[in-house]
Protein backbone atom coordinates (compact mmCIF):
# COMPACT_ATOMS: atom_id res chain seq x y z
CA UNK A 1 0.00 0.00 0.00
CA UNK A 2 2.55 2.60 1.15
CA UNK A 3 6.31 2.58 1.37
CA UNK A 4 7.81 2.02 4.82
CA UNK A 5 7.09 5.16 6.83
CA UNK A 6 9.82 7.04 8.68
CA UNK A 7 9.15 8.42 12.17
CA UNK A 8 8.53 11.93 10.82
CA UNK A 9 6.27 10.50 8.10
CA UNK A 10 4.25 8.68 10.75
CA UNK A 11 3.46 11.85 12.67
CA UNK A 12 2.67 13.67 9.43
CA UNK A 13 0.31 10.88 8.38
CA UNK A 14 -1.29 10.82 11.83
CA UNK A 15 -1.91 14.58 11.77
CA UNK A 16 -3.26 14.43 8.22
CA UNK A 17 -5.56 11.48 8.95
CA UNK A 18 -6.97 13.08 12.08
CA UNK A 19 -7.57 16.42 10.35
CA UNK A 20 -9.03 15.02 7.15
CA UNK A 21 -11.11 12.19 8.59
CA UNK A 22 -14.43 14.05 8.48
CA UNK A 23 -13.91 15.01 4.84
CA UNK A 24 -13.15 11.51 3.58
CA UNK A 25 -15.84 9.74 1.57
CA UNK A 26 -17.05 6.55 3.26
CA UNK A 27 -15.32 4.35 0.69
CA UNK A 28 -11.92 5.88 1.63
CA UNK A 29 -12.22 5.33 5.37
CA UNK A 30 -11.05 1.71 5.24
CA UNK A 31 -7.93 2.88 3.36
CA UNK A 32 -7.38 5.55 6.01
CA UNK A 33 -7.63 2.91 8.75
CA UNK A 34 -5.16 0.70 6.88
CA UNK A 35 -2.72 3.62 6.75
CA UNK A 36 -3.23 4.21 10.48
CA UNK A 37 -2.45 0.55 11.13
CA UNK A 38 0.88 0.89 9.30
CA UNK A 39 2.02 3.52 11.80
CA UNK A 40 4.41 1.94 14.28
CA UNK A 41 5.01 4.88 16.63
CA UNK A 42 2.43 4.35 19.41
CA UNK A 43 1.69 8.03 19.98
CA UNK A 44 1.25 8.75 16.28
CA UNK A 45 -0.90 5.66 15.80
CA UNK A 46 -3.16 6.65 18.70
CA UNK A 47 -3.52 10.13 17.25
CA UNK A 48 -4.50 8.73 13.86
CA UNK A 49 -7.00 6.25 15.31
CA UNK A 50 -8.51 8.88 17.59
CA UNK A 51 -8.87 11.29 14.70
CA UNK A 52 -10.49 8.70 12.47
CA UNK A 53 -12.80 7.30 15.15
CA UNK A 54 -15.41 10.08 15.07
CA UNK A 55 -15.87 9.72 11.33
CA UNK A 56 -16.55 5.98 11.50
CA UNK A 57 -19.84 4.15 12.09
CA UNK A 58 -20.37 3.31 15.78
CA UNK A 59 -18.86 -0.19 15.60
CA UNK A 60 -15.76 1.14 13.83
CA UNK A 61 -15.51 4.06 16.23
CA UNK A 62 -15.66 1.74 19.24
CA UNK A 63 -13.01 -0.55 17.74
CA UNK A 64 -10.68 2.33 16.86
CA UNK A 65 -10.98 3.88 20.33
CA UNK A 66 -10.49 0.50 22.01
CA UNK A 67 -7.34 -0.06 19.97
CA UNK A 68 -6.11 3.47 20.70
CA UNK A 69 -6.69 2.97 24.44
CA UNK A 70 -4.90 -0.39 24.41
CA UNK A 71 -1.90 1.15 22.65
CA UNK A 72 -1.86 4.15 25.01
CA UNK A 73 -1.87 1.88 28.05
CA UNK A 74 1.16 0.04 26.66
CA UNK A 75 3.39 3.10 26.34
CA UNK A 76 6.25 2.64 28.79
CA UNK A 77 7.29 6.30 29.06
CA UNK A 78 4.97 7.75 31.73
CA UNK A 79 5.03 11.28 30.30
CA UNK A 80 3.99 10.07 26.85
CA UNK A 81 1.45 7.65 28.35
CA UNK A 82 -0.20 10.51 30.30
CA UNK A 83 -0.46 12.68 27.20
CA UNK A 84 -1.83 9.84 25.11
CA UNK A 85 -4.32 8.61 27.73
CA UNK A 86 -5.57 12.16 28.27
CA UNK A 87 -6.10 12.58 24.53
CA UNK A 88 -7.95 9.29 24.17
CA UNK A 89 -10.13 10.10 27.19
CA UNK A 90 -11.49 13.15 25.36
CA UNK A 91 -13.03 10.86 22.73
CA UNK A 92 -14.51 8.30 25.12
CA UNK A 93 -17.97 8.24 26.69
CA UNK A 94 -18.06 9.99 30.09
CA UNK A 95 -18.42 6.77 32.09
CA UNK A 96 -15.23 5.37 30.55
CA UNK A 97 -13.33 8.64 30.27
CA UNK A 98 -13.16 9.28 34.01
CA UNK A 99 -11.46 5.94 34.63
CA UNK A 100 -8.93 6.64 31.88
CA UNK A 101 -8.24 10.09 33.35
CA UNK A 102 -7.63 8.44 36.72
CA UNK A 103 -5.13 6.11 35.00
CA UNK A 104 -3.43 9.12 33.43
CA UNK A 105 -3.29 10.86 36.83
CA UNK A 106 -1.73 7.78 38.45
CA UNK A 107 0.84 7.63 35.64
CA UNK A 108 1.58 11.35 36.06
CA UNK A 109 2.42 10.82 39.72
CA UNK A 110 5.10 8.27 38.74
CA UNK A 111 7.01 10.80 36.63
CA UNK A 112 10.28 11.50 38.46
CA UNK A 113 11.17 14.73 36.67
CA UNK A 114 9.36 17.50 38.54
CA UNK A 115 8.93 19.72 35.48
CA UNK A 116 7.47 16.90 33.37
CA UNK A 117 5.22 15.77 36.24
CA UNK A 118 3.95 19.32 36.72
CA UNK A 119 3.36 19.69 33.00
CA UNK A 120 1.54 16.35 32.86
CA UNK A 121 -0.68 17.34 35.79
CA UNK A 122 -1.27 20.73 34.20
CA UNK A 123 -2.41 19.01 30.98
CA UNK A 124 -4.83 16.92 33.02
CA UNK A 125 -6.06 19.73 35.27
CA UNK A 126 -9.06 20.75 33.19
CA UNK A 127 -10.52 17.25 33.16
CA UNK A 128 -9.62 15.81 36.58
CA UNK A 129 -12.27 15.03 39.17
CA UNK A 130 -11.86 17.20 42.29
CA UNK A 131 -10.92 14.28 44.52
CA UNK A 132 -7.77 13.67 42.46
CA UNK A 133 -6.56 17.22 42.89
CA UNK A 134 -6.62 16.64 46.66
CA UNK A 135 -4.44 13.52 46.19
CA UNK A 136 -1.62 15.39 44.44
CA UNK A 137 1.63 15.94 46.34
CA UNK A 138 1.62 19.47 47.86
CA UNK A 139 3.84 21.28 45.28
CA UNK A 140 1.87 19.71 42.42
CA UNK A 141 -1.47 20.37 44.14
CA UNK A 142 -0.66 24.08 44.19
CA UNK A 143 0.04 23.96 40.44
CA UNK A 144 -3.20 22.08 39.80
CA UNK A 145 -5.27 24.46 41.90
CA UNK A 146 -3.83 27.42 40.00
CA UNK A 147 -4.61 25.74 36.65
CA UNK A 148 -8.18 24.84 37.53
CA UNK A 149 -9.11 28.31 38.82
C-alpha positions in Angstrom: 0.0 0.0 0.0 2.6 2.6 1.2 6.3 2.6 1.4 7.8 2.0 4.8 7.1 5.2 6.8 9.8 7.0 8.7 9.1 8.4 12.2 8.5 11.9 10.8 6.3 10.5 8.1 4.3 8.7 10.8 3.5 11.9 12.7 2.7 13.7 9.4 0.3 10.9 8.4 -1.3 10.8 11.8 -1.9 14.6 11.8 -3.3 14.4 8.2 -5.6 11.5 8.9 -7.0 13.1 12.1 -7.6 16.4 10.4 -9.0 15.0 7.1 -11.1 12.2 8.6 -14.4 14.1 8.5 -13.9 15.0 4.8 -13.2 11.5 3.6 -15.8 9.7 1.6 -17.0 6.5 3.3 -15.3 4.3 0.7 -11.9 5.9 1.6 -12.2 5.3 5.4 -11.0 1.7 5.2 -7.9 2.9 3.4 -7.4 5.6 6.0 -7.6 2.9 8.7 -5.2 0.7 6.9 -2.7 3.6 6.8 -3.2 4.2 10.5 -2.5 0.5 11.1 0.9 0.9 9.3 2.0 3.5 11.8 4.4 1.9 14.3 5.0 4.9 16.6 2.4 4.4 19.4 1.7 8.0 20.0 1.3 8.7 16.3 -0.9 5.7 15.8 -3.2 6.6 18.7 -3.5 10.1 17.2 -4.5 8.7 13.9 -7.0 6.2 15.3 -8.5 8.9 17.6 -8.9 11.3 14.7 -10.5 8.7 12.5 -12.8 7.3 15.2 -15.4 10.1 15.1 -15.9 9.7 11.3 -16.5 6.0 11.5 -19.8 4.2 12.1 -20.4 3.3 15.8 -18.9 -0.2 15.6 -15.8 1.1 13.8 -15.5 4.1 16.2 -15.7 1.7 19.2 -13.0 -0.5 17.7 -10.7 2.3 16.9 -11.0 3.9 20.3 -10.5 0.5 22.0 -7.3 -0.1 20.0 -6.1 3.5 20.7 -6.7 3.0 24.4 -4.9 -0.4 24.4 -1.9 1.1 22.7 -1.9 4.1 25.0 -1.9 1.9 28.1 1.2 0.0 26.7 3.4 3.1 26.3 6.3 2.6 28.8 7.3 6.3 29.1 5.0 7.8 31.7 5.0 11.3 30.3 4.0 10.1 26.8 1.5 7.7 28.3 -0.2 10.5 30.3 -0.5 12.7 27.2 -1.8 9.8 25.1 -4.3 8.6 27.7 -5.6 12.2 28.3 -6.1 12.6 24.5 -7.9 9.3 24.2 -10.1 10.1 27.2 -11.5 13.1 25.4 -13.0 10.9 22.7 -14.5 8.3 25.1 -18.0 8.2 26.7 -18.1 10.0 30.1 -18.4 6.8 32.1 -15.2 5.4 30.6 -13.3 8.6 30.3 -13.2 9.3 34.0 -11.5 5.9 34.6 -8.9 6.6 31.9 -8.2 10.1 33.4 -7.6 8.4 36.7 -5.1 6.1 35.0 -3.4 9.1 33.4 -3.3 10.9 36.8 -1.7 7.8 38.4 0.8 7.6 35.6 1.6 11.3 36.1 2.4 10.8 39.7 5.1 8.3 38.7 7.0 10.8 36.6 10.3 11.5 38.5 11.2 14.7 36.7 9.4 17.5 38.5 8.9 19.7 35.5 7.5 16.9 33.4 5.2 15.8 36.2 4.0 19.3 36.7 3.4 19.7 33.0 1.5 16.3 32.9 -0.7 17.3 35.8 -1.3 20.7 34.2 -2.4 19.0 31.0 -4.8 16.9 33.0 -6.1 19.7 35.3 -9.1 20.7 33.2 -10.5 17.3 33.2 -9.6 15.8 36.6 -12.3 15.0 39.2 -11.9 17.2 42.3 -10.9 14.3 44.5 -7.8 13.7 42.5 -6.6 17.2 42.9 -6.6 16.6 46.7 -4.4 13.5 46.2 -1.6 15.4 44.4 1.6 15.9 46.3 1.6 19.5 47.9 3.8 21.3 45.3 1.9 19.7 42.4 -1.5 20.4 44.1 -0.7 24.1 44.2 0.0 24.0 40.4 -3.2 22.1 39.8 -5.3 24.5 41.9 -3.8 27.4 40.0 -4.6 25.7 36.7 -8.2 24.8 37.5 -9.1 28.3 38.8 
